[in-house]
Amino acid sequence: MAPPLTQFLRRGVAALAAVAVLAAQPAAAQSILRDAETEALFADMSRGIVTAAGLNPKNVQVVVINDPSINAFVAGGQIVYVHSGLIDAATSANEVQGVIAHEVGHIANGHIPLQDRGYNGAMGISILSLVLGVAAMAAGAGEAGAGILAAGQRAALGKLLAFTRVQESSADAAGARYLSTAGITGKGMLSFFKKLQNMEFRYGISQSEGSYDRTHPLTGERMAALDAVTRGTPSWNTPSDAGIEARFKRVQAKLRGYVNDPKETLVKYPASDQSVPAHYARAYAYHLSGYPDQAAVETAALVKALPHDPYILELQGQIIMEAGNPKGAVAPLREATEASRNAPLIATTFGHALVSTDDPKDLDEAEKVLRTAVQRDGQNPWAWTQLGTVYERKGDMPRTALATAERANLTGDTRTALVSSRAAMTGLPKGSSDWIRAQDIYLVSQTAWEDEKKDRRR
């Protein structure tokens, strides 16, 4: 049972050979972190940037990947993937906004189709300006790249890397423009690049040998170009939004408590620190370390400081529930759901608590809460699992099968999606909205199953 910072899509993270050859991995191969507070913050942080880029904020997502490397990338569609390590390393929300602006520059400028040019790793965009050479290819930076070197096509590689450097430079410039248009200072963008340059110095990456063998321009080159663009803008001396910065400190602390070594977290946030972010970090660190009493003490301090904060109430409810008291968790989770205006992830946790009471009287409310959650966010397998449990306990087997099909469809379990959607269609009223949805899943799953069978025969 995961705490509110929910982890899923666990398909294994490929090992990285060395820091000098880091490369972004496909998002599907990594662990996505979902959390209502974090997603709300990133939506607010990026809204002005996305609008300035001429994109619809409703269509652009910022997704957090559980990976300690300092990295962000786009990999298709309108999703910016940000590694947890980057959030950990950032000094301010404004620095992360600079990274987001750069990645939005890739989306708005149509750089993503480079993946279709035979270089699969190119749009796994690393923020670090790292060397891409024989060692990187051997470490698994891309089959196409390895093929280029194996064929001895050095000139082709040079042209390709030059192409990616041009894209990186144009994304930098575009990101700076978007920040300025949104009224956000570019100081954070520059200060984050300074962090990366310091890392390059630490790892002995030359700053003077040129960038022929790189996917990115030298960080010093990028900083000089960005300084010229951003320093003269009207927004240069605009203070960073204080509310956003305070929210970022909370999310950063929560993330550190969740993904970092608990000992490291407790050193970074000692007991003498009585701030809200520190209580947050320690609550997660203690909770995940198996110290429920200490986690409860930290959470109680948070509730005392902010008694009606939906995200703190969510944490309180989750800790109570995981201590074996789902009935006790219902009240804070209900308040959290209402205070967050039915944020789907919080509502799912509330629905889970209602299901876990094993009281038949709670099933109707659980169904209502969970149906609303999946209608607003259909990409949460855990919500479909809980809704399926509700239907099963009510004896509604066709809708149990439909919920199972929805969950399987999201997690890539083609066979289960196929079987369950067919079972749902058999029991649901033909032509009803649920029947049509089951049919959609069945048709998609049938095609995917046939493709999988062809692949197995090869």
N, C-alpha and C positions, 0 to 999 in steps of 0.2 A: 504494500500500500504506500504509494509515494505521497510525500507532503505536498502543499499547494504548488510548489515549484515542480510541476509534473514533468517527468522524463518519459519519452517514448521514442519509437523508431530506433530501437537498439539493434543495429545490425553489425556492430563491430567497427572500430576505428583502426584503420591501417596504421602501422607503426611508421614514424618519421625517422629517417636515417640520421640526420644531423641538422642542427639549426641552420647551417649554411645552405641547405637544400630543401627548406620547407616549401611545401606546395599545398594549396587548398584542396580539400577532398570534396567529392560530390556530397551534397547535403544528405542524400538518402543513405549514405554510408556512415553517417554520424548520428549523434544523439541530439535531437531537438529539445530545447527546454521551453516549456510553456508555463506562463504565469500571468495572471490577470493584471497585476500591478505593473509588471515589466512591459507587457504589451500595450497597456494604456499610456505609459510614459513614452515609449518609442513612437507611438502614433502621434502624440502631441509634439515630441521633439522634431519629428520629420515632416509634419504637415506643411509648414511654410516652405520648406526646401522642395518638397515634391510639387507643390503648387507652382513655385517659381520655375520649375523645370517643364511646366506645361502638362503635367500628368495629374491624374485623378487620385487624391489621397486615399480614396476608398479601395483603389486597386493595387496600391503599393504597400507591401508588408515589410516590416523589419523582424527577422526571425533570429533567435539566439541559438547558437550551436554550442554544445558542451565540448569545448576544446580549449586547452590552456594556451595555445599559440596566439600570438598577437596578429589577428588576421580578420579580414572581411572580404566578401566576394559576392558576385551575382552569377547565377548559373542558368539563366533562362527565365522567361516570364518577367514579372515585376516584383521580385522578392530580393531584398538585401539580407544576406546572411552575415551575422556578426558573431565572432567567437567570444566565448566567455572570457578568455584570456585578454582580449582587447578591452573589455569592460573593466576587468580587474586592473589593468595597467593604466587606464585613463585617470587623469587628475580631475577632470570636470566633464559635465555633460556636453559642454561646448566642444571639447576635443572629439567626442563621439559624433557630434553633429557634423564636424568636418569630414570624418570618415564616411558617414552616411551620404553627405553631399557628393563626395567623390564617386561612390558607388551608384548613386542616382544618375550621375553624369554618364556612366556606362549604359544604363538603361535608356535614358533619354536620347543618347547619341547612337543607339542601335548597335552597340558593340557585341552583344551576346551572340549573334549569328556566327562569330568567328569559330565557335565550336563545330560548325558544319564545314569548316575549311580543312578538316583533317588533323586538327590539333586539339585533342580533347581536354588538355589541362589548361589551355590558354585563358579561359574565362573563370577558372578557379583562381580569382585574382588575389594575389598576396599583397598586402599592404607594404610589407618589407621589400626593400629594393635588393633582392638577393640574386646571387649568381645562378644562372641556369646553364649548366654544362654537362659534361659526361657523368659526373657524380650524381647530379640531380636526375638525369635520365635513368641511371642504374637504380636509383632509389624509388623509382616508380612514378615519375612526374608525368608520364603519358606515353602510351604505346606508340603513338604517331611520332612523338619526339624521338623516341628510341629508334624508330624506323629511319628517321631522317639521318641520325648519326650513323646507324649501321650501314646505310647506303652511301655514306661519305658525302652527303649533300650539304657541305658546310655553307655554301653560298645560299642555298635555300633556307637554311636555319637562320642565317644572318638577316635575310630579308623578312622572315617571319617574326624574329625578335624585334626588328626595327618597327614592324607593323604594330606589335603590341606596345612598344614604347610610345609610339605616336598616340595610340589609344589612351595610354595612361596619362600622358601629358594633356590630352584634350579633356579627359575626365577631371583632372586637377583643375584646369581652367574653368570648365563648366561648373564644377562644384563650388568654386570661389564665387562665380556669378550668382549661383542660386542662393548662397548664403547672403550675399549683399542684397539681392532683391527681396529676400525674406526679412531683412533687417537684423540679421545675425552676424556678429563679428567673426572675422576669419582668423582671429588670434588663436583660437583653439586648434584650427587646422594646422597652423604653422607650429604650434607648440608640440602637437603630436608627432609631426614629422621630425622635430628636434629629438624627441624620444627615440624614434627609429634610427636616426643618424647616430645617436649615442650607442645604440645596440650594435650598429655596423662597426663602429670603432672598437667596441668591446670584443666582437667576434673576428676582428682583424680583416674586415672587408675593405678593400682599397677604395679610396675616394678619388684617386687620381689617374686610374688606368683606363678611364672611359667606360662606356656602357654597351659596347658591342655585344657582349655575351649575356646581356640581361634582358629580362622581360620588362623591367621597369627602368626609367632613367635613374641616375644616381640621386640619392635623397638630397644631397646638397644642391644639385641642379634644380630639383623640384622646389626646394625651399626658396631658392633665389627667384625662380619664376613666379611662385605664389606670392612672395613678399611684394614684388612689383605690382601684382594685380590687386592684392587685398589692402595694402596699407593706405592707399588713397581713396578707398571707398567711404561713403557716408556712414556705413555701419561699423567701421573699424573700431571706434571708441565707444560703441554701444555696449553697455554692461550686459553680461549674460543673464538670462531670465532667472531671478532668484528662486522662484517657485520650482522651476525645472531642475535647477541645481540641487535643491534640497531633496526633491523626489529621487534624483539620480543617486545621491548618497545612500538613500534607503535601499534602492534596488541593488546598488553595487554591494552593499553590506549583506543583503539577503543572498545574493549570488555567491559571494565569497563563503558565507556560512554553509551554503549548500554544496558547492563543488570543490572547495579547497580542503586541505587537510585540517581537521578540527584544531589540532595543536597550533597550526599556523594562524588560524582565525582567532583563537583565544589570545595569542601574542599580539596580534594586530589590534584587537579590541579587548583590552584588559578590563577586569572588573571595575577598575577606577573610572572607566569611561561610562558615564550614565546617559549618554545621548541615545536618541531613538535608533539611529543606525547601529550603534554598538549593541543594544539590547536585541535588535533584529538578528545581527550576525551571530551572537552567542546563542540565541534561541534555536537557530537552525543547526549550529555546530553541536550543541548538546543533544538536540533531538535525534540527529543522525548518528551520534556516537552512542546512543542507547542510555542517555541520562535524562529520563522523562521529568524527574522532579526539578532538576536545574533548568530544563527547558521551560517548564511551567512557571518557574519563578521569573525568568526573563520575559515570558509572554505576559504575565500578570503586570509587570512593570510597564509594558507597552500599553496594555489595556487601561491602566490607571492614567497614563499620560494622554492617550487618545482613545477614549472609551467607545466612540462611535465610528472609528476608522474601519471601513469594510475589509481591508487587507489584513489588518491586525486581528480583527474578529475571525477572519478566515483561518489564520494561523492558530488562534486559540481553539477554534472548533476542531481543527484537524488533530491537534495534539491531544485534546480530550478524547476524540474518537479513537485514536491509535493507542490510547491508554486503556481501551476496552470499555468505554462509556459512550456509545453512540447516542443514547438518549440525552446525555448531558451536552453533547455537541450540537444538538438540533437548534437550540435557542440562539447561540452566537452565529451559527451558519445561516439561520433564517434572517437575522438582522444584517449580516454581511451581504447576503443576496439582495435584500431590499435596498440597502444603502448604496450598493454598486449598480442599481438599476438592472438587476438580473444579469450581471456579467456572466457569460456562459460557463467559464471555468469555475467560478465560485458557486454558481447554481448547481453544477455537476457534483461538487463536493457536498453541497447541502442535500442533493438527491441521494447521494451515496449514504449519508448519515441516516436519512429516512428509511432507506432500504435495510440498513444494518440494524435498525431497532428490532427487526423481526416482528413488528406489530402490524397486523393487517390493516389497522385503522390509518396507518401512515402511507399506505400504498397509493391512494388517490392523489394525495398531495405530491408524492414522489413522482408519479406519472406526469402530472401537470408541470412540475418544475423541470423535469428532464426533457419532456417534449419541447418546452420552450428553449431549453439549452441547445438541443440539436438543431432546432429550426434556425437559431441565430449563429450557430457554429457547428456545422456538420462534419468538421474535420477532427473530431475528438473521439477516438475509438472507445475510451473509457466511459464516456457518456452513453454510447450505444450499448455497452456491456451492462451498465446499470439499468437502462431502460428495458433491455431484454429480460433482466431479472424481474423487474416489476411485472411485465406481461406474463412471464412464466408463473409467477406466484398467483396471478389473477386467472390463470388457466387459459389465457389467450395465446394459443400456440402459433397461429399464423403470424401474429405480430411479433412473437418471440423469434420466429424464423426470420422475419424481415429485419429486426434489430441485429440479429446475428449476421445476416448478409451484409448489412451496412458496415458493421465492424470489420468483417473479413475483407470487404471491398477496400476499406481504408488501409488495412495492414498488408495487403498484397496476398492474402490467402485465397487464391483463385478458386480452388476446389470447394472450399467451404462456402464461399460467396455463391458459386453456381448451384450447389445442392440446396442451400438455405433459401435462396431467392425462388427456386422452383417450388419448394415446399410452401413458401409464403403465397405464391400465386395460386396454388391449389386451394388454399383455405380462405383467401380474401375475396370479397365481392368483386367480380370482374368489372373493370372500368373505374373502380374507386381510385382515389389518389394514391393510397398505399399499394394497391395492385399495380398501378402504372409504374410506381417507383420500383417495385419488385421486378417488374418486367425489364425496366431499364438496366438494373444490376445484372439480371440474368443474361441479357443480350451482350453486355460488355464482358461479363465473365466467360460466356461461351466463346467469344472471339479470342479472349486472352488464353483460355484453356487450349484451344486449337493451336494457337501460336506456340504455347509451351510444349505441346506434344510434338510439333514439327522440330522445335529446337532439340528435344530429347532424342529424336531419330537421327539427327545429324552427327 
